[in-house]
Amino acid sequence: MPSDLRGPALLALSDGSIFRGKRLGAETDTVGLVVFNTSMTGYEEMLTDPSYGGQILIPTYPLIGNYGINLKDAESRQIQVKGFVVRSDCDEPSHPLSEMTVHEYLEQNGIPGISGVDTRAITRRIRSTGVMMGAIVQGDDPDAATATLDAAQWYGDQNWVDEVATKEEFEWHGDGTSGTRPAEELIIRSNRAGVEYTADKDERPLRIAVIDFGVKWNILRSMMARNCEVKVFPADATAAEVKTYNPDGIVLSPGPGDPAVLDGPVETIRELSNLASGDGSNAIPTLGICLGHQLVARALGADTFMLHFGHRGGNQPVQDLRTGRVYVTAHNHGYAVDPDKLPKRPGVKVTHINLNDNTVEGLVDETHGIMTIQFHSEASPGPHDSEMIFDQFVAAVKNRATNK
């Protein structure tokens, strides 16, 4: 349905501001934390990224939907955002792989949105005031929108991981994108460092256990491209349950929400990494990504805090402190690690920082075989500057497996 034939809708923010537009997607109401993403492409990956659980997403790029929806670009089985706010949505996408419009995609998934609002003004307000709760309401009654918002629970008080993560463990065998150009390019990029991941006939693939706090499929694809078998475990899996898989390495996935409410996973990480015993002799090599990075920091004894408006987009400069090299990276997070609370002991150090605000972007604990990144090396559609993080992790896993 073209936007000019859809009914009115409102976006109400918790600072009292009201923005009027047209309905986009499902004809229903929603409440969530209002955040913005500065990427110019990748709206389908944004919509299906589980790290947006509980959030109303605003792309700052004004025209959304011009290349339509291709379901092979999804990062999970469904749309994960609570709502979608755009300046203008395209009714007639132009791309040979397009299957539907953004409006149709949202409608099929039962997710409401609003089109025709000044997304730049909303973004400037969030940058100034900080992230805030918002409500998308059908119709043109600001009192109803405000009442819906007033009844909502604060985003940080809820465990959003429970909404987006798997409930049952499963083996990953792909998602039907094998043979597509993006999948083939991923395999090519995985060998750029001169490492050939095609296994010898007598060499078994590495077993990687992924603990799902809101995993993106491109993380699983990235592991498979490096000749790894992948098994995904629920967020509440115990260390004993993960160990029954006898993994060579562990990936702690990204996900939504405040890491401070996830005490159970923190204890699991401590046990899997031998952090309680201290010597690291039985630690399983671990890679933490985004929320996984924050949970590792908590397991090490650090605290986390909520950022003023978060980092969400594909243009964040991150410096590797070990080499001095700067990478352009993708981000999607609203919390960060407090560097002052990290343990002062050999082997634990900050490896990466964000050059915009000096927040912690990476950690290592050499004794316990842990490496973490706050950014997204698996970012799709990109940038791909830092995909070598997966190469480094696989090399560490292979080294530990060989020397067992």
N, C-alpha and C positions, 0 to 999 in steps of 0.2 A: 504494500500500500504506500503510495507517495506521501511524503511528509505533510504536504499541504492538505491532505484528506484525513489526517489523524487528529484526534482531539487534543485539547490542551493538557499540559502537565506542569507541575511546579517542582523546583528544587529548593528546599528550605535548609539553611545552615544554622548551626547552633549559636552563631553570633547574632541571629535575628534577621539575617538578609534572606531575601526571596528572589529567585530567578524564574522567569516564566518562559516556557517553550512549548514544543509539540511532543506528543507521546512518541517514544521510540521503543520497539520491542513489545513485551507483554503488557497487557492492560491491567497492571496491579501496582501496589505500593511496595516500597522497600526502605530500609534504614541501614546505614553503614558509615564507616569512617571515610571521609572524602579525601582522596589523594589524587595527585597528578603525575603523568608520565610524559617525559620530554622527547621520546623517540618519535621519528617521523614516519616509520613503517612498523609493521608487526602488530597491528591491532588484534588480529586473531590470536596470536601467541599471548598477548596481554590478557585477553578475555578468558583464556583457558589456563592461565598460570595459577596453580593452587595457592601461591603466596599472596594472591589478592583476595583470599577468603575473608568475608566480613567487610569488604571495602567497596565503595562507590568510586569508580575510576573515571578520571578526566584526562584524555589525551590532549596535550597542548597544541598538537598539530590540528589545524582547523577542519580539513576535509578528510572524513573517515568513510571508508567503504568503497573507494574508487576502483580497487582491484578485487572487490567482492570477498567471498568466503570460499576457501578450498579446505575441506575437512582434513586433508593430509598435513596441514600446517598446525593442527591443534597440538597443545602440550599436555592435554589430559582428556578424559572421556567426556567432559562437559564444560560449559561455561562456569567459571568459578567466582566471578565478581558478583556483588550484590546488585549493582546498578551501573549504568554506563551513561556518561554525559558528554555530548559532542556539540561543536559549533554547527556543523553541517554534515548530514549523512547522504551518501550517494544512492540514488534510486536505480541507476543504470550502470552497474560496474562494468569495466572493460578489461577482461583478462580471460585467456582461453581455458583456464582451469577453474574459473569461478562457478560455484554451484548455487549460490543464493546471495541475497543482500544481507548487510549487517542487521537491518530491521527484522528480516525473516529469521535469521539465525538466533537473535535474542528472543523472538516470539516463540520459536520452537522449543527453546530451553526454559521458558517461563521467567525470563529476566527482564525487568523493566529498565527503561532509559528515558532520556530527554534530549531532544535536538533543538537547535535554534537558540541556544543561550550563549552568552559572552564568556567563553571558557577562559579567555585571557584575564578578564576581570576576576573570575573565581580563583584562578591560579595566583594572581597577585595578592588576593585577600588571604589565601592559605599561606603564602610565603611570608606575609607580614604577621598574621595572627597565629599561625601554626595549624596543624591538621585539626579538624573538628568533625563532629558527627553531622550527618546530613540525612534528609529524607526526600525521596522522589515520590510524589503523590499525583494521582490522576485527577484532572479537573482544574479548577481555578479558585480554590478556596484556601487562602493562606492560613486561616485558623486551623483547618483540618491538617494541613502539613505540619504546622507547629505542634499540634497536639500529638501527632504520630511521632515526631522527633522527641518530644518531652517524655514520652513513655519508654523510650529506648534505653537499653543498658549501654554503658560506656564500653567501647571496643576492647580496651586493654584488660577488662575484668573477665573476659571470656576465653575459653580454650578453643580457638578456631581450628587447631590441628585436628581435633576430633571430627570436624565437619568435612575435611578435605582428604584425609589420609585413608589408606586402605584398612579394612577391618580384618582381612585375612592375608596370610603370607601367600606369595605366588612366585612362580618362576617366569621371568621375562623372556619371551621369544620373538619380540618385535611387535610392531603395531600396524603392519601393512604398508609401511612406507619404503620397504626395501626395494632397490632398483630405481627409485625416483632420483632426480638430479640432486636434491639436497642430501639424500642418504649417501650417494656415491661421492659427493664432494666432502662429506664428513669423513669418509674412509680415507680419501686422498689427504686431507689435512692432518689426519691422525698419524700419517707417516712422514710429515715434513721434517721432523727432527732426525730423520735417517734411521728410525726404528721400524723394523718390519714386524708387524703383529701376526702375520700368517704363521700358525703353529706348525712345528715339525710333526710328522705323523705319530711320533711317540710322545709328544709333549701335550699334556692336558691343558685346557684353558684354565686361567686363574678363576677362582670362585670369589665373587664379590657379593657381600651382603649389603643391601641398601635399606637403611631404616627410613621409612617414609613419614615425613612430617608435612608433606605436600610436594612430592617429587614431580619434576618435569620430565616428560618422556625423553627429552634430548640428553638428559644425564644418562639414562639407561642406554640410549643409542650410542652415546660416546663411549660407554664401557664395552658394549658389544663390538664396536669398531676396533677396539684394542684387544680383541680375542679373549674376552672375559665372559664367563657364565654369570648371570645375574639372578639373584633371588631377592625379592622385596619383602620386607617385614613391616608389620604395623608399628606405629609410633610407641605403643605401650609394650612392645616385645621386651622380654627380660634378656639379660645377658646369656643366661643358660639356654634360652630358646634360640638365640642367634648362633651360639656356639655349636648347636646340634648340626648346623649346616657345614661346620668345619671350614669357615671362610678364610681365604688368604688375605683379604682386605675388607674394610668396611667403609661405606660412604654414608654420611649423615646428610640428609637432603635439606633443601630449603623448605620453607613453609611460612604460614601466616601467624600473626599475633605476637604477644609478649613472651619472650623466653623465660621470664620470671615465674610464669605459671606452670612450667613443665619440669617439676622436680623429679618425676619418675624417670624420664629419659636421661636426665643428668646423672642419676645413680647408675643407670645402665652403661653410659659412656665411661664412667669412672671404673666400673668393673671390667669392661672389655679392654680398656687401655691400661689396666694395672695401676691406675693412679693411686689407689688406696695403699698398695704394697710398696710403691715407690721405685722398685728396681727396673720395671718395664720388661723383664725377661720373658713374660708370657703375653705381652701386649700384641694386639692385632693391628697392623698398619691401618690408619684411619684418615679419611679425608672428610672434613666438614665444610659444607657450602651454605653460606648465608645464615639461615636459622641454625643449621648444623654447626657453623662457626661460633655462633653466640652460645650455643649449648656447651660446646667444648670449653669455651672461656669460663662459663659457670662451673663446669666440672673441675677446672683448674683453680677455682676459687675467686674468680673475678665477678664483677657485677655488670649489668647492662642498663642502658637508659634509653628513653624515647627521644628520637630526634625531633627538631622543631617542625620540619615538614618532610623529612625522609629523603632518600635517594632513590629515584625511580626514572630510569631512562637508559639510553645506550651511549651516553657521551661522558661518562665519569672518568677523570684521569686518576690512575692508581700507580704509585711508584713501588717497585720492588727494591727494598732497602739494601738487599744483598748485592745487587748489580747496578743500581741507580737507574735502571731502565723504566720508562713510563709507558703504561699501556692504557688504551682507551677501552673502557669496560662497560658492561651492562649491569644495572643495579635494580633491585626491587626490595627495599627494606625500610622499615621505620624505626628500628632499634639499632644500637651500636654497643660495642664493648668498651668498658671503662679501663683504660690502660693502667691507671694507677693502682688497680686492685689485682693485677696479674702477679703470680708468685715470683719472687726474686731468687731464682735458682738456676744453675747452669742448664742449658738446653732449651729453656723456655724463652722465646723472644718474639717480638713483633717483626714480621717479614714484609708487610705491605702497609702503606698508608694512603688515604684519599687526599690528593693535593688541593682539593677545594676547601676542606675543613680539618684535615689532619686526623680524621677518625681512623680507627684500626681496621685494616682491610685484610689482614692475614696474620696467622700465628704458626709457630712450630713448637713442638715439644720433642726434641731429638731423642731423648731417653725413651719415650713411650711411642715413638713412631707416628706422631700426630702432625698433620698439616691442615691448615684451614684457609679458606678465602671467604671474604664477605661479598665479593662480586660474583658474577655468573659467567664462568668460562664456557658454559654450554649454550650461551645465549643464541637464540634463534628469533629473528633472522641475523643477528649479529650485534656487535662486532665479534670477530673471531681471534682477536689479537692474543688472548691469553689461554687458548685451548691447550697449550703445552703443559698446563697444570695437570691435566689428566695423564700426559706422558710421564711427568715426574712422579705422580702417584703410582702408576703401574710399574715404573722402574723400581720404586721403593718396595712395592709388594713382591715383585719378582726377587729382589735381593733378599728380603726376609724369608721368602719361601725356600730359596736355594740354600740359605744358611741355617735352616732349622735343624 
